[in-house]
């Protein structure tokens, strides 16, 4: 029979994974719709089409390479169970995938530490706030365990470079790259880690055993380059869907500043103490005092992976994010937890000078982090560790977040230096509670933000279009600020099979779309002058079409029309936020095929307003008192070509409750 000593850690590990999966799924179920646009919706669409037709495409158009693993993961439940039920199943599956990261962390850590401390590393891995991505269709989900596997495989290959271990590492590199192109960093990571390992071993001429891995990486790189450049084109094509990142210049000062910020964020992400612990292990290895080959290999991997990842993310964030891109670093935390377990298992050795320098450096990194600038509402999707600070800032707007983080960093430094060894379990428990608390906060905020967003982009029934339309539907996008509504409705409704942009409007993201515009009689035509054959059209309620309105998403202010042929606009509102009815300064009602009549306006002034109404040669100014309503009609004056336009001009803004044609108007 198996020894209880051997089975008990695995039993505990299994329990940790099971509890984590259940809790993460429970929290994820509070997320009603995909929240991060357009990323989640892109991966969802790619996944559905991959499983249905075997191709990475959106609306029938092949896409540049983003990821293969995430569409495979997401597309299976979405196609097997249908979008509505499959979305819930997917969140449970993703909770399991992220929670399974604890297994390689435990197996790796127990080669460097006791089983008890290896379990601590596994538990910390499950407490990272980034696991809140379990409820989001993002590459972070699969990349979390995959990068840890690649790092572990590299450490094993460096420790003992057998052909089998090097082959496993190469396979992990392929898997990681298919999960996320960020994994390209593993090439310089391997070279740097190899150099560090040889230095730690005091063996500068020991490269030969690693030639299979070096050659394999070279062949894989050439094969990938050839695949991405197979049809010619610029070298930036190798970045796939992130091609634009290779076509711009970067400011060295900005990159260095963002590298410093992301290094500080990594210290935060790991909970400060594990980062210092790894720095102390690295110091011992660098001084040639580390006796265990496995620890030397671990340190080489942890240091090189952390530094190269921070550099890679800093370059991208300095140009395209403008704030902390923490979600690209969350996979590093489990790697640092492995070192923390090793350090604690040895009794937390703290050479005075090295400990003081490491703790002080970590604290100074936090002091240098401009928390007050970086903690914003826009930062929430990218940096879950900052969520408690954001909530604090919302509740106490005058709080000095920079001082708070600096004091916390100083306190953590003193703890590292002064905590007695007998209190190490207490320190680990405190770290676990801290990360778990931030995780709980992150989960609540993500659920709340997605719930708040939902009614602005979709109906109460997400599949409202499929349930109301019996034929393909075109989405006519007019430039509404809630452009993510296009992606959301495409994701939930299979009948949406075409995206049309009205004039200069364009939906962000890689969705195939073509531009159409109205003639004077409202007929929609494309650039070639042809009118698209459309039976159903979903559009903002800023647009009225000739036909019958068959369904409506009330709060999102979307309507589904069964249109007459050829498709024609009756009228169009511009300059108004249709979901709220607010006008900042100028709104216009354009009426097509106009023969006269009148438009009705109903206004509510937040303060005293002088409102100017203009229709053809007519110009009229009315005074509206603060908090007062104004109702009236404006005559429609046909212009040459057959359109009418009514302009509303109001410095300071106003709320519009009604602005539409009520008498006469378009010709039949």
WODAHU-V954852 format. One record per residue. N is the residue number from 0. PHI is phi as a letter, one per 30 degrees, with the letter a starting at -180 (NA if undefined). NEAR is the number of other C-alpha atoms within 8 Angstrom. Layout:
N|PHI|NEAR  N|PHI|NEAR
This chain:
0|NA|2  1|d|5  2|d|6  3|e|6  4|d|6  5|d|8  6|d|9  7|d|8  8|d|11  9|d|8  10|d|8  11|d|9  12|d|13  13|d|8  14|d|8  15|d|10  16|d|13  17|d|10  18|d|8  19|d|12  20|d|12  21|d|10  22|d|8  23|d|14  24|d|13  25|d|8  26|d|12  27|d|15  28|d|10  29|d|7  30|c|13  31|d|9  32|b|8  33|e|12  34|c|9  35|d|9  36|c|9  37|c|10  38|e|9  39|e|13  40|d|14  41|d|10  42|d|13  43|d|14  44|d|12  45|d|14  46|d|17  47|d|14  48|d|14  49|d|14  50|d|12  51|d|7  52|b|6  53|i|7  54|b|9  55|d|10  56|b|12  57|b|13  58|h|8  59|i|5  60|c|7  61|e|8  62|c|9  63|d|6  64|d|7  65|c|9  66|a|12  67|c|9  68|d|9  69|d|14  70|d|14  71|d|11  72|d|9  73|d|14  74|d|16  75|d|11  76|d|14  77|d|17  78|c|12  79|d|7  80|c|9  81|i|10  82|d|10  83|d|9  84|d|9  85|d|13  86|d|11  87|d|9  88|d|9  89|d|11  90|d|14  91|d|14  92|d|8  93|d|12  94|d|16  95|d|12  96|e|11  97|d|13  98|d|13  99|d|10  100|e|14  101|d|14  102|d|9  103|d|12  104|d|16  105|d|14  106|d|9  107|d|10  108|d|16  109|d|11  110|d|8  111|c|10  112|b|13  113|d|11  114|e|8  115|d|7  116|d|14  117|d|16  118|d|12  119|d|10  120|d|17  121|d|16  122|d|11  123|d|13  124|e|13  125|d|13  126|c|11  127|e|13  128|e|14  129|d|10  130|d|14  131|d|13  132|d|10  133|e|15  134|c|14  135|b|12  136|d|15  137|b|10  138|d|10  139|e|9  140|d|14  141|d|13  142|d|12  143|e|12  144|d|14  145|d|12  146|d|11  147|d|15  148|d|10  149|d|12  150|d|12  151|d|10  152|d|13  153|d|12  154|d|13  155|d|12  156|d|12  157|d|10  158|d|10  159|b|7  160|d|11  161|d|8  162|d|7  163|d|6  164|d|12  165|d|15  166|d|9  167|d|9  168|d|13  169|d|11  170|d|8  171|d|12  172|d|11  173|d|8  174|d|9  175|d|14  176|d|12  177|d|10  178|d|15  179|a|11  180|d|11  181|e|6  182|d|11  183|e|7  184|d|10  185|d|9  186|d|8  187|d|8  188|d|12  189|d|11  190|d|8  191|d|10  192|d|14  193|d|11  194|d|9  195|d|9  196|d|12  197|d|12  198|d|10  199|d|13  200|d|9  201|h|7  202|b|8  203|d|8  204|c|6  205|c|7  206|d|8  207|e|6  208|d|8  209|c|9  210|e|8  211|e|9  212|d|11  213|d|8  214|d|8  215|d|9  216|d|10  217|d|8  218|d|8  219|d|8  220|d|8  221|d|8  222|d|8  223|d|9  224|d|9  225|d|8  226|d|7  227|d|10  228|c|12  229|d|6  230|c|5  231|i|5  232|j|6  233|d|6  234|d|6  235|d|11  236|e|10  237|d|10  238|d|10  239|h|11  240|d|9  241|c|8  242|e|11  243|e|8  244|d|9  245|c|8  246|c|7  247|b|6  248|c|4  249|b|9  250|d|6  251|d|6  252|d|6  253|d|9  254|d|12  255|d|9  256|d|8  257|d|13  258|d|13  259|d|11  260|d|13  261|d|14  262|d|10  263|d|13  264|d|12  265|d|12  266|d|12  267|d|10  268|e|11  269|d|12  270|i|10  271|i|12  272|d|10  273|e|12  274|d|13  275|d|13  276|e|12  277|d|14  278|d|9  279|d|12  280|d|12  281|d|11  282|d|9  283|d|10  284|d|12  285|d|9  286|d|8  287|i|9  288|c|7  289|d|12  290|c|5  291|d|6  292|e|9  293|d|11  294|d|9  295|d|15  296|d|14  297|e|10  298|d|13  299|d|15  300|d|14  301|d|12  302|d|10  303|d|12  304|d|13  305|d|9  306|d|8  307|d|11  308|d|10  309|d|12  310|d|9  311|d|9  312|d|13  313|d|13  314|d|12  315|d|10  316|d|13  317|d|13  318|c|8  319|c|6  320|c|9  321|i|7  322|a|8  323|d|14  324|c|12  325|e|12  326|d|10  327|d|8  328|c|12  329|d|11  330|d|12  331|d|11  332|e|13  333|e|13  334|d|12  335|d|13  336|d|14  337|d|14  338|d|15  339|d|14  340|d|15  341|d|13  342|d|14  343|d|10  344|d|10  345|d|8  346|j|7  347|h|10  348|d|6  349|b|8  350|e|6  351|e|6  352|d|6  353|d|10  354|d|13  355|d|9  356|d|8  357|d|11  358|d|13  359|d|10  360|d|8  361|d|15  362|d|13  363|d|10  364|d|12  365|d|14  366|d|12  367|d|9  368|d|11  369|d|9  370|e|9  371|e|8  372|d|6  373|d|9  374|d|11  375|b|8  376|d|6  377|d|5  378|d|11  379|e|10  380|d|8  381|c|9  382|b|12  383|d|13  384|d|11  385|d|9  386|e|14  387|d|10  388|d|9  389|d|11  390|d|8  391|d|10  392|d|11  393|d|7  394|d|6  395|b|7  396|e|7  397|d|5  398|d|7  399|d|7  400|d|10  401|d|11  402|d|8  403|d|8  404|d|11  405|d|12  406|d|8  407|d|8  408|d|14  409|d|10  410|d|8  411|d|11  412|d|12  413|d|10  414|d|8  415|e|11  416|d|10  417|c|6  418|d|9  419|d|6  420|d|7  421|d|5  422|c|8  423|e|11  424|e|7  425|d|7  426|d|8  427|d|9  428|d|8  429|d|8  430|d|10  431|d|11  432|d|8  433|d|8  434|d|13  435|d|11  436|d|8  437|d|12  438|d|15  439|d|9  440|d|10  441|d|14  442|d|12  443|d|9  444|d|9  445|d|11  446|d|13  447|d|9  448|d|9  449|d|13  450|d|11  451|d|8  452|d|9  453|e|11  454|d|11  455|d|12  456|b|13  457|a|14  458|d|14  459|e|7  460|c|6  461|e|10  462|c|10  463|d|12  464|d|13  465|d|10  466|d|7  467|c|8  468|c|10  469|c|6  470|a|7  471|e|10  472|b|14  473|c|13  474|c|12  475|c|12  476|c|16  477|c|10  478|j|11  479|e|9  480|d|5  481|d|7  482|d|11  483|d|9  484|d|10  485|d|11  486|d|11  487|d|13  488|d|14  489|d|10  490|d|10  491|d|10  492|b|12  493|d|8  494|d|10  495|d|12  496|b|10  497|a|10  498|c|12  499|c|12  500|c|16  501|d|12  502|h|8  503|d|7  504|d|10  505|a|8  506|d|11  507|d|7  508|j|5  509|d|6  510|d|9  511|d|9  512|a|10  513|b|8  514|c|12  515|b|12  516|b|10  517|c|11  518|d|8  519|d|10  520|d|12  521|j|12  522|d|13  523|d|14  524|b|13  525|c|12  526|d|7  527|d|5  528|i|6  529|c|7  530|c|10  531|d|9  532|d|7  533|b|11  534|c|11  535|b|13  536|b|13  537|c|12  538|a|13  539|d|13  540|d|9  541|d|9  542|c|11  543|c|9  544|c|11  545|d|10  546|l|8  547|b|7  548|d|9  549|c|9  550|a|10  551|b|10  552|c|12  553|d|7  554|d|8  555|d|11  556|h|12  557|c|12  558|b|13  559|c|13  560|c|13  561|c|11  562|c|14  563|d|9  564|c|8  565|d|10  566|d|14  567|b|14  568|d|15  569|d|13  570|a|12  571|b|11  572|c|11  573|b|8  574|i|10  575|b|11  576|d|10  577|d|11  578|d|8  579|c|6  580|i|10  581|d|11  582|b|13  583|d|11  584|a|12  585|b|11  586|b|12  587|b|11  588|c|13  589|c|11  590|c|14  591|c|15  592|h|13  593|d|14  594|c|11  595|j|12  596|j|12  597|a|13  598|c|14  599|c|13  600|b|14  601|b|12  602|b|12  603|b|12  604|c|14  605|d|8  606|a|7  607|e|10  608|b|13  609|c|10  610|c|12  611|c|12  612|c|12  613|b|11  614|b|14  615|h|12  616|d|5  617|d|6  618|b|9  619|b|7  620|c|8  621|b|7  622|c|8  623|c|12  624|d|9  625|e|9  626|i|9  627|c|8  628|c|9  629|b|9  630|b|8  631|a|7  632|c|8  633|b|11  634|d|9  635|c|15  636|c|11  637|e|12  638|c|8  639|e|5  640|j|5  641|j|12  642|c|14  643|b|15  644|b|13  645|c|14  646|c|12  647|c|12  648|c|10  649|a|13  650|e|9  651|j|7  652|i|9  653|a|14  654|c|12  655|c|12  656|c|9  657|a|8  658|a|10  659|a|8  660|d|11  661|b|9  662|b|7  663|i|9  664|j|15  665|d|11  666|d|6  667|d|2
